[in-house]
Amino acid sequence: MYVLLLTAVAAACGVGLLIAWVIPEAVLFILGAKYSGLTSEVVLAVAAGSMQVMSGVASSMAAVRGTVVSPLISIPPSIAAQALLIYLLPLDSVSSMFWLSIAFNGIQLLANAAVFLQRLIREARVACAA
């Protein structure tokens, strides 16, 4: 059920990302004329938002079942990825900030999903052994 719900959220986010990529002008029209030239940035903004939504859903679903990711698992990779991107990307662009957000939320998503799935596999093994 966890994987199914996370896949459904990913599909919904994917649809939003696809719309922003195929017709960014329509998305920017909603924001107003001041944002009309930000076609590549709007795709990154939607991707960053989608990654944040998926990370939040994965974390919430795991927390409901009593699984919380240890800070020792999630924080060091997040700091390492951010340090690497800060070193590689110019920090004077909006795009770079979106890439930092995508990286941070992607790592959080992977950490939450991995820890929760590991718990489910361990519980299934215990149930099968009993």
Phi and psi in radians as a Rosetta constraint file:
Dihedral C 1 N 2 CA 2 C 2 CIRCULARHARMONIC -1.019 0.35
Dihedral N 2 CA 2 C 2 N 3 CIRCULARHARMONIC -0.874 0.35
Dihedral C 2 N 3 CA 3 C 3 CIRCULARHARMONIC -1.130 0.35
Dihedral N 3 CA 3 C 3 N 4 CIRCULARHARMONIC -0.687 0.35
Dihedral C 3 N 4 CA 4 C 4 CIRCULARHARMONIC -1.104 0.35
Dihedral N 4 CA 4 C 4 N 5 CIRCULARHARMONIC -0.808 0.35
Dihedral C 4 N 5 CA 5 C 5 CIRCULARHARMONIC -1.148 0.35
Dihedral N 5 CA 5 C 5 N 6 CIRCULARHARMONIC -0.722 0.35
Dihedral C 5 N 6 CA 6 C 6 CIRCULARHARMONIC -1.146 0.35
Dihedral N 6 CA 6 C 6 N 7 CIRCULARHARMONIC -0.636 0.35
Dihedral C 6 N 7 CA 7 C 7 CIRCULARHARMONIC -1.159 0.35
Dihedral N 7 CA 7 C 7 N 8 CIRCULARHARMONIC -0.690 0.35
Dihedral C 7 N 8 CA 8 C 8 CIRCULARHARMONIC -1.131 0.35
Dihedral N 8 CA 8 C 8 N 9 CIRCULARHARMONIC -0.734 0.35
Dihedral C 8 N 9 CA 9 C 9 CIRCULARHARMONIC -1.133 0.35
Dihedral N 9 CA 9 C 9 N 10 CIRCULARHARMONIC -0.721 0.35
Dihedral C 9 N 10 CA 10 C 10 CIRCULARHARMONIC -1.097 0.35
Dihedral N 10 CA 10 C 10 N 11 CIRCULARHARMONIC -0.681 0.35
Dihedral C 10 N 11 CA 11 C 11 CIRCULARHARMONIC -1.142 0.35
Dihedral N 11 CA 11 C 11 N 12 CIRCULARHARMONIC -0.752 0.35
Dihedral C 11 N 12 CA 12 C 12 CIRCULARHARMONIC -1.115 0.35
Dihedral N 12 CA 12 C 12 N 13 CIRCULARHARMONIC -0.736 0.35
Dihedral C 12 N 13 CA 13 C 13 CIRCULARHARMONIC -1.143 0.35
Dihedral N 13 CA 13 C 13 N 14 CIRCULARHARMONIC -0.644 0.35
Dihedral C 13 N 14 CA 14 C 14 CIRCULARHARMONIC -1.093 0.35
Dihedral N 14 CA 14 C 14 N 15 CIRCULARHARMONIC -0.669 0.35
Dihedral C 14 N 15 CA 15 C 15 CIRCULARHARMONIC -1.107 0.35
Dihedral N 15 CA 15 C 15 N 16 CIRCULARHARMONIC -0.790 0.35
Dihedral C 15 N 16 CA 16 C 16 CIRCULARHARMONIC -1.074 0.35
Dihedral N 16 CA 16 C 16 N 17 CIRCULARHARMONIC -0.718 0.35
Dihedral C 16 N 17 CA 17 C 17 CIRCULARHARMONIC -1.145 0.35
Dihedral N 17 CA 17 C 17 N 18 CIRCULARHARMONIC -0.720 0.35
Dihedral C 17 N 18 CA 18 C 18 CIRCULARHARMONIC -1.083 0.35
Dihedral N 18 CA 18 C 18 N 19 CIRCULARHARMONIC -0.760 0.35
Dihedral C 18 N 19 CA 19 C 19 CIRCULARHARMONIC -1.085 0.35
Dihedral N 19 CA 19 C 19 N 20 CIRCULARHARMONIC -0.778 0.35
Dihedral C 19 N 20 CA 20 C 20 CIRCULARHARMONIC -1.120 0.35
Dihedral N 20 CA 20 C 20 N 21 CIRCULARHARMONIC -0.553 0.35
Dihedral C 20 N 21 CA 21 C 21 CIRCULARHARMONIC -1.376 0.35
Dihedral N 21 CA 21 C 21 N 22 CIRCULARHARMONIC -0.736 0.35
Dihedral C 21 N 22 CA 22 C 22 CIRCULARHARMONIC -1.329 0.35
Dihedral N 22 CA 22 C 22 N 23 CIRCULARHARMONIC -0.761 0.35
Dihedral C 22 N 23 CA 23 C 23 CIRCULARHARMONIC -2.281 0.35
Dihedral N 23 CA 23 C 23 N 24 CIRCULARHARMONIC 1.205 0.35
Dihedral C 23 N 24 CA 24 C 24 CIRCULARHARMONIC -1.102 0.35
Dihedral N 24 CA 24 C 24 N 25 CIRCULARHARMONIC -0.463 0.35
Dihedral C 24 N 25 CA 25 C 25 CIRCULARHARMONIC -1.083 0.35
Dihedral N 25 CA 25 C 25 N 26 CIRCULARHARMONIC -0.635 0.35
Dihedral C 25 N 26 CA 26 C 26 CIRCULARHARMONIC -1.159 0.35
Dihedral N 26 CA 26 C 26 N 27 CIRCULARHARMONIC -0.706 0.35
Dihedral C 26 N 27 CA 27 C 27 CIRCULARHARMONIC -1.182 0.35
Dihedral N 27 CA 27 C 27 N 28 CIRCULARHARMONIC -0.751 0.35
Dihedral C 27 N 28 CA 28 C 28 CIRCULARHARMONIC -1.187 0.35
Dihedral N 28 CA 28 C 28 N 29 CIRCULARHARMONIC -0.503 0.35
Dihedral C 28 N 29 CA 29 C 29 CIRCULARHARMONIC -1.063 0.35
Dihedral N 29 CA 29 C 29 N 30 CIRCULARHARMONIC -0.652 0.35
Dihedral C 29 N 30 CA 30 C 30 CIRCULARHARMONIC -1.135 0.35
Dihedral N 30 CA 30 C 30 N 31 CIRCULARHARMONIC -0.633 0.35
Dihedral C 30 N 31 CA 31 C 31 CIRCULARHARMONIC -1.309 0.35
Dihedral N 31 CA 31 C 31 N 32 CIRCULARHARMONIC -0.521 0.35
Dihedral C 31 N 32 CA 32 C 32 CIRCULARHARMONIC 2.084 0.35
Dihedral N 32 CA 32 C 32 N 33 CIRCULARHARMONIC 2.962 0.35
Dihedral C 32 N 33 CA 33 C 33 CIRCULARHARMONIC -1.136 0.35
Dihedral N 33 CA 33 C 33 N 34 CIRCULARHARMONIC -0.497 0.35
Dihedral C 33 N 34 CA 34 C 34 CIRCULARHARMONIC -1.133 0.35
Dihedral N 34 CA 34 C 34 N 35 CIRCULARHARMONIC -0.353 0.35
Dihedral C 34 N 35 CA 35 C 35 CIRCULARHARMONIC -1.850 0.35
Dihedral N 35 CA 35 C 35 N 36 CIRCULARHARMONIC 0.170 0.35
Dihedral C 35 N 36 CA 36 C 36 CIRCULARHARMONIC -1.078 0.35
Dihedral N 36 CA 36 C 36 N 37 CIRCULARHARMONIC -0.423 0.35
Dihedral C 36 N 37 CA 37 C 37 CIRCULARHARMONIC -1.633 0.35
Dihedral N 37 CA 37 C 37 N 38 CIRCULARHARMONIC 0.091 0.35
Dihedral C 37 N 38 CA 38 C 38 CIRCULARHARMONIC -1.729 0.35
Dihedral N 38 CA 38 C 38 N 39 CIRCULARHARMONIC 0.908 0.35
Dihedral C 38 N 39 CA 39 C 39 CIRCULARHARMONIC -1.164 0.35
Dihedral N 39 CA 39 C 39 N 40 CIRCULARHARMONIC -0.740 0.35
Dihedral C 39 N 40 CA 40 C 40 CIRCULARHARMONIC -1.318 0.35
Dihedral N 40 CA 40 C 40 N 41 CIRCULARHARMONIC -0.571 0.35
Dihedral C 40 N 41 CA 41 C 41 CIRCULARHARMONIC -1.203 0.35
Dihedral N 41 CA 41 C 41 N 42 CIRCULARHARMONIC -0.579 0.35
Dihedral C 41 N 42 CA 42 C 42 CIRCULARHARMONIC -1.172 0.35
Dihedral N 42 CA 42 C 42 N 43 CIRCULARHARMONIC -0.600 0.35
Dihedral C 42 N 43 CA 43 C 43 CIRCULARHARMONIC -1.152 0.35
Dihedral N 43 CA 43 C 43 N 44 CIRCULARHARMONIC -0.768 0.35
Dihedral C 43 N 44 CA 44 C 44 CIRCULARHARMONIC -1.133 0.35
Dihedral N 44 CA 44 C 44 N 45 CIRCULARHARMONIC -0.647 0.35
Dihedral C 44 N 45 CA 45 C 45 CIRCULARHARMONIC -1.119 0.35
Dihedral N 45 CA 45 C 45 N 46 CIRCULARHARMONIC -0.746 0.35
Dihedral C 45 N 46 CA 46 C 46 CIRCULARHARMONIC -1.173 0.35
Dihedral N 46 CA 46 C 46 N 47 CIRCULARHARMONIC -0.687 0.35
Dihedral C 46 N 47 CA 47 C 47 CIRCULARHARMONIC -1.109 0.35
Dihedral N 47 CA 47 C 47 N 48 CIRCULARHARMONIC -0.755 0.35
Dihedral C 47 N 48 CA 48 C 48 CIRCULARHARMONIC -1.125 0.35
Dihedral N 48 CA 48 C 48 N 49 CIRCULARHARMONIC -0.750 0.35
Dihedral C 48 N 49 CA 49 C 49 CIRCULARHARMONIC -1.119 0.35
Dihedral N 49 CA 49 C 49 N 50 CIRCULARHARMONIC -0.714 0.35
Dihedral C 49 N 50 CA 50 C 50 CIRCULARHARMONIC -1.107 0.35
Dihedral N 50 CA 50 C 50 N 51 CIRCULARHARMONIC -0.739 0.35
Dihedral C 50 N 51 CA 51 C 51 CIRCULARHARMONIC -1.133 0.35
Dihedral N 51 CA 51 C 51 N 52 CIRCULARHARMONIC -0.648 0.35
Dihedral C 51 N 52 CA 52 C 52 CIRCULARHARMONIC -1.176 0.35
Dihedral N 52 CA 52 C 52 N 53 CIRCULARHARMONIC -0.717 0.35
Dihedral C 52 N 53 CA 53 C 53 CIRCULARHARMONIC -1.089 0.35
Dihedral N 53 CA 53 C 53 N 54 CIRCULARHARMONIC -0.826 0.35
Dihedral C 53 N 54 CA 54 C 54 CIRCULARHARMONIC -1.107 0.35
Dihedral N 54 CA 54 C 54 N 55 CIRCULARHARMONIC -0.698 0.35
Dihedral C 54 N 55 CA 55 C 55 CIRCULARHARMONIC -1.124 0.35
Dihedral N 55 CA 55 C 55 N 56 CIRCULARHARMONIC -0.738 0.35
Dihedral C 55 N 56 CA 56 C 56 CIRCULARHARMONIC -1.130 0.35
Dihedral N 56 CA 56 C 56 N 57 CIRCULARHARMONIC -0.714 0.35
Dihedral C 56 N 57 CA 57 C 57 CIRCULARHARMONIC -1.133 0.35
Dihedral N 57 CA 57 C 57 N 58 CIRCULARHARMONIC -0.783 0.35
Dihedral C 57 N 58 CA 58 C 58 CIRCULARHARMONIC -1.074 0.35
Dihedral N 58 CA 58 C 58 N 59 CIRCULARHARMONIC -0.741 0.35
Dihedral C 58 N 59 CA 59 C 59 CIRCULARHARMONIC -1.159 0.35
Dihedral N 59 CA 59 C 59 N 60 CIRCULARHARMONIC -0.771 0.35
Dihedral C 59 N 60 CA 60 C 60 CIRCULARHARMONIC -1.141 0.35
Dihedral N 60 CA 60 C 60 N 61 CIRCULARHARMONIC -0.756 0.35
Dihedral C 60 N 61 CA 61 C 61 CIRCULARHARMONIC -1.148 0.35
Dihedral N 61 CA 61 C 61 N 62 CIRCULARHARMONIC -0.632 0.35
Dihedral C 61 N 62 CA 62 C 62 CIRCULARHARMONIC -1.220 0.35
Dihedral N 62 CA 62 C 62 N 63 CIRCULARHARMONIC -0.716 0.35
Dihedral C 62 N 63 CA 63 C 63 CIRCULARHARMONIC -1.127 0.35
Dihedral N 63 CA 63 C 63 N 64 CIRCULARHARMONIC -0.615 0.35
Dihedral C 63 N 64 CA 64 C 64 CIRCULARHARMONIC -1.062 0.35
Dihedral N 64 CA 64 C 64 N 65 CIRCULARHARMONIC -0.603 0.35
Dihedral C 64 N 65 CA 65 C 65 CIRCULARHARMONIC -1.549 0.35
Dihedral N 65 CA 65 C 65 N 66 CIRCULARHARMONIC 0.096 0.35
Dihedral C 65 N 66 CA 66 C 66 CIRCULARHARMONIC 1.487 0.35
Dihedral N 66 CA 66 C 66 N 67 CIRCULARHARMONIC 0.284 0.35
Dihedral C 66 N 67 CA 67 C 67 CIRCULARHARMONIC -1.855 0.35
Dihedral N 67 CA 67 C 67 N 68 CIRCULARHARMONIC 2.101 0.35
Dihedral C 67 N 68 CA 68 C 68 CIRCULARHARMONIC -2.182 0.35
Dihedral N 68 CA 68 C 68 N 69 CIRCULARHARMONIC 2.327 0.35
Dihedral C 68 N 69 CA 69 C 69 CIRCULARHARMONIC -1.266 0.35
Dihedral N 69 CA 69 C 69 N 70 CIRCULARHARMONIC 2.299 0.35
Dihedral C 69 N 70 CA 70 C 70 CIRCULARHARMONIC -1.137 0.35
Dihedral N 70 CA 70 C 70 N 71 CIRCULARHARMONIC 2.431 0.35
Dihedral C 70 N 71 CA 71 C 71 CIRCULARHARMONIC -1.025 0.35
Dihedral N 71 CA 71 C 71 N 72 CIRCULARHARMONIC -0.473 0.35
Dihedral C 71 N 72 CA 72 C 72 CIRCULARHARMONIC -1.169 0.35
Dihedral N 72 CA 72 C 72 N 73 CIRCULARHARMONIC -0.386 0.35
Dihedral C 72 N 73 CA 73 C 73 CIRCULARHARMONIC -1.557 0.35
Dihedral N 73 CA 73 C 73 N 74 CIRCULARHARMONIC -0.655 0.35
Dihedral C 73 N 74 CA 74 C 74 CIRCULARHARMONIC -1.679 0.35
Dihedral N 74 CA 74 C 74 N 75 CIRCULARHARMONIC -0.579 0.35
Dihedral C 74 N 75 CA 75 C 75 CIRCULARHARMONIC -1.296 0.35
Dihedral N 75 CA 75 C 75 N 76 CIRCULARHARMONIC -0.861 0.35
Dihedral C 75 N 76 CA 76 C 76 CIRCULARHARMONIC -1.000 0.35
Dihedral N 76 CA 76 C 76 N 77 CIRCULARHARMONIC -0.784 0.35
Dihedral C 76 N 77 CA 77 C 77 CIRCULARHARMONIC -1.124 0.35
Dihedral N 77 CA 77 C 77 N 78 CIRCULARHARMONIC -0.600 0.35
Dihedral C 77 N 78 CA 78 C 78 CIRCULARHARMONIC -1.134 0.35
Dihedral N 78 CA 78 C 78 N 79 CIRCULARHARMONIC -0.775 0.35
Dihedral C 78 N 79 CA 79 C 79 CIRCULARHARMONIC -1.144 0.35
Dihedral N 79 CA 79 C 79 N 80 CIRCULARHARMONIC -0.718 0.35
Dihedral C 79 N 80 CA 80 C 80 CIRCULARHARMONIC -1.106 0.35
Dihedral N 80 CA 80 C 80 N 81 CIRCULARHARMONIC -0.777 0.35
Dihedral C 80 N 81 CA 81 C 81 CIRCULARHARMONIC -1.132 0.35
Dihedral N 81 CA 81 C 81 N 82 CIRCULARHARMONIC -0.732 0.35
Dihedral C 81 N 82 CA 82 C 82 CIRCULARHARMONIC -1.148 0.35
Dihedral N 82 CA 82 C 82 N 83 CIRCULARHARMONIC -0.718 0.35
Dihedral C 82 N 83 CA 83 C 83 CIRCULARHARMONIC -1.083 0.35
Dihedral N 83 CA 83 C 83 N 84 CIRCULARHARMONIC -0.740 0.35
Dihedral C 83 N 84 CA 84 C 84 CIRCULARHARMONIC -1.108 0.35
Dihedral N 84 CA 84 C 84 N 85 CIRCULARHARMONIC -0.797 0.35
Dihedral C 84 N 85 CA 85 C 85 CIRCULARHARMONIC -1.192 0.35
Dihedral N 85 CA 85 C 85 N 86 CIRCULARHARMONIC -0.619 0.35
Dihedral C 85 N 86 CA 86 C 86 CIRCULARHARMONIC -1.112 0.35
Dihedral N 86 CA 86 C 86 N 87 CIRCULARHARMONIC -0.640 0.35
Dihedral C 86 N 87 CA 87 C 87 CIRCULARHARMONIC -1.228 0.35
Dihedral N 87 CA 87 C 87 N 88 CIRCULARHARMONIC -0.685 0.35
Dihedral C 87 N 88 CA 88 C 88 CIRCULARHARMONIC -1.506 0.35
Dihedral N 88 CA 88 C 88 N 89 CIRCULARHARMONIC -0.543 0.35
Dihedral C 88 N 89 CA 89 C 89 CIRCULARHARMONIC -1.749 0.35
Dihedral N 89 CA 89 C 89 N 90 CIRCULARHARMONIC 2.569 0.35
Dihedral C 89 N 90 CA 90 C 90 CIRCULARHARMONIC -1.277 0.35
Dihedral N 90 CA 90 C 90 N 91 CIRCULARHARMONIC 2.280 0.35
Dihedral C 90 N 91 CA 91 C 91 CIRCULARHARMONIC -1.548 0.35
Dihedral N 91 CA 91 C 91 N 92 CIRCULARHARMONIC 0.193 0.35
Dihedral C 91 N 92 CA 92 C 92 CIRCULARHARMONIC -1.738 0.35
Dihedral N 92 CA 92 C 92 N 93 CIRCULARHARMONIC 0.226 0.35
Dihedral C 92 N 93 CA 93 C 93 CIRCULARHARMONIC -2.160 0.35
Dihedral N 93 CA 93 C 93 N 94 CIRCULARHARMONIC 2.633 0.35
Dihedral C 93 N 94 CA 94 C 94 CIRCULARHARMONIC -1.146 0.35
Dihedral N 94 CA 94 C 94 N 95 CIRCULARHARMONIC -0.639 0.35
Dihedral C 94 N 95 CA 95 C 95 CIRCULARHARMONIC -1.009 0.35
Dihedral N 95 CA 95 C 95 N 96 CIRCULARHARMONIC -0.712 0.35
Dihedral C 95 N 96 CA 96 C 96 CIRCULARHARMONIC -1.082 0.35
Dihedral N 96 CA 96 C 96 N 97 CIRCULARHARMONIC -0.675 0.35
Dihedral C 96 N 97 CA 97 C 97 CIRCULARHARMONIC -1.159 0.35
Dihedral N 97 CA 97 C 97 N 98 CIRCULARHARMONIC -0.653 0.35
Dihedral C 97 N 98 CA 98 C 98 CIRCULARHARMONIC -1.161 0.35
Dihedral N 98 CA 98 C 98 N 99 CIRCULARHARMONIC -0.687 0.35
Dihedral C 98 N 99 CA 99 C 99 CIRCULARHARMONIC -1.116 0.35
Dihedral N 99 CA 99 C 99 N 100 CIRCULARHARMONIC -0.677 0.35
Dihedral C 99 N 100 CA 100 C 100 CIRCULARHARMONIC -1.076 0.35
Dihedral N 100 CA 100 C 100 N 101 CIRCULARHARMONIC -0.734 0.35
Dihedral C 100 N 101 CA 101 C 101 CIRCULARHARMONIC -1.137 0.35
Dihedral N 101 CA 101 C 101 N 102 CIRCULARHARMONIC -0.747 0.35
Dihedral C 101 N 102 CA 102 C 102 CIRCULARHARMONIC -1.069 0.35
Dihedral N 102 CA 102 C 102 N 103 CIRCULARHARMONIC -0.774 0.35
Dihedral C 102 N 103 CA 103 C 103 CIRCULARHARMONIC -1.127 0.35
Dihedral N 103 CA 103 C 103 N 104 CIRCULARHARMONIC -0.819 0.35
Dihedral C 103 N 104 CA 104 C 104 CIRCULARHARMONIC -1.070 0.35
Dihedral N 104 CA 104 C 104 N 105 CIRCULARHARMONIC -0.862 0.35
Dihedral C 104 N 105 CA 105 C 105 CIRCULARHARMONIC -1.220 0.35
Dihedral N 105 CA 105 C 105 N 106 CIRCULARHARMONIC -0.541 0.35
Dihedral C 105 N 106 CA 106 C 106 CIRCULARHARMONIC -1.128 0.35
Dihedral N 106 CA 106 C 106 N 107 CIRCULARHARMONIC -0.724 0.35
Dihedral C 106 N 107 CA 107 C 107 CIRCULARHARMONIC -1.168 0.35
Dihedral N 107 CA 107 C 107 N 108 CIRCULARHARMONIC -0.718 0.35
Dihedral C 107 N 108 CA 108 C 108 CIRCULARHARMONIC -1.104 0.35
Dihedral N 108 CA 108 C 108 N 109 CIRCULARHARMONIC -0.716 0.35
Dihedral C 108 N 109 CA 109 C 109 CIRCULARHARMONIC -1.072 0.35
Dihedral N 109 CA 109 C 109 N 110 CIRCULARHARMONIC -0.833 0.35
Dihedral C 109 N 110 CA 110 C 110 CIRCULARHARMONIC -1.082 0.35
Dihedral N 110 CA 110 C 110 N 111 CIRCULARHARMONIC -0.730 0.35
Dihedral C 110 N 111 CA 111 C 111 CIRCULARHARMONIC -1.123 0.35
Dihedral N 111 CA 111 C 111 N 112 CIRCULARHARMONIC -0.821 0.35
Dihedral C 111 N 112 CA 112 C 112 CIRCULARHARMONIC -1.107 0.35
Dihedral N 112 CA 112 C 112 N 113 CIRCULARHARMONIC -0.807 0.35
Dihedral C 112 N 113 CA 113 C 113 CIRCULARHARMONIC -1.152 0.35
Dihedral N 113 CA 113 C 113 N 114 CIRCULARHARMONIC -0.745 0.35
Dihedral C 113 N 114 CA 114 C 114 CIRCULARHARMONIC -1.129 0.35
Dihedral N 114 CA 114 C 114 N 115 CIRCULARHARMONIC -0.791 0.35
Dihedral C 114 N 115 CA 115 C 115 CIRCULARHARMONIC -1.146 0.35
Dihedral N 115 CA 115 C 115 N 116 CIRCULARHARMONIC -0.732 0.35
Dihedral C 115 N 116 CA 116 C 116 CIRCULARHARMONIC -1.189 0.35
Dihedral N 116 CA 116 C 116 N 117 CIRCULARHARMONIC -0.776 0.35
Dihedral C 116 N 117 CA 117 C 117 CIRCULARHARMONIC -1.124 0.35
Dihedral N 117 CA 117 C 117 N 118 CIRCULARHARMONIC -0.632 0.35
Dihedral C 117 N 118 CA 118 C 118 CIRCULARHARMONIC -1.070 0.35
Dihedral N 118 CA 118 C 118 N 119 CIRCULARHARMONIC -0.717 0.35
Dihedral C 118 N 119 CA 119 C 119 CIRCULARHARMONIC -1.131 0.35
Dihedral N 119 CA 119 C 119 N 120 CIRCULARHARMONIC -0.746 0.35
Dihedral C 119 N 120 CA 120 C 120 CIRCULARHARMONIC -1.082 0.35
Dihedral N 120 CA 120 C 120 N 121 CIRCULARHARMONIC -0.723 0.35
Dihedral C 120 N 121 CA 121 C 121 CIRCULARHARMONIC -1.137 0.35
Dihedral N 121 CA 121 C 121 N 122 CIRCULARHARMONIC -0.738 0.35
Dihedral C 121 N 122 CA 122 C 122 CIRCULARHARMONIC -1.113 0.35
Dihedral N 122 CA 122 C 122 N 123 CIRCULARHARMONIC -0.737 0.35
Dihedral C 122 N 123 CA 123 C 123 CIRCULARHARMONIC -1.135 0.35
Dihedral N 123 CA 123 C 123 N 124 CIRCULARHARMONIC -0.655 0.35
Dihedral C 123 N 124 CA 124 C 124 CIRCULARHARMONIC -1.154 0.35
Dihedral N 124 CA 124 C 124 N 125 CIRCULARHARMONIC -0.672 0.35
Dihedral C 124 N 125 CA 125 C 125 CIRCULARHARMONIC -1.129 0.35
Dihedral N 125 CA 125 C 125 N 126 CIRCULARHARMONIC -0.727 0.35
Dihedral C 125 N 126 CA 126 C 126 CIRCULARHARMONIC -1.138 0.35
Dihedral N 126 CA 126 C 126 N 127 CIRCULARHARMONIC -0.723 0.35
Dihedral C 126 N 127 CA 127 C 127 CIRCULARHARMONIC -1.148 0.35
Dihedral N 127 CA 127 C 127 N 128 CIRCULARHARMONIC -0.673 0.35
Dihedral C 127 N 128 CA 128 C 128 CIRCULARHARMONIC -1.226 0.35
Dihedral N 128 CA 128 C 128 N 129 CIRCULARHARMONIC -0.592 0.35
Dihedral C 128 N 129 CA 129 C 129 CIRCULARHARMONIC -1.304 0.35
Dihedral N 129 CA 129 C 129 N 130 CIRCULARHARMONIC -0.402 0.35
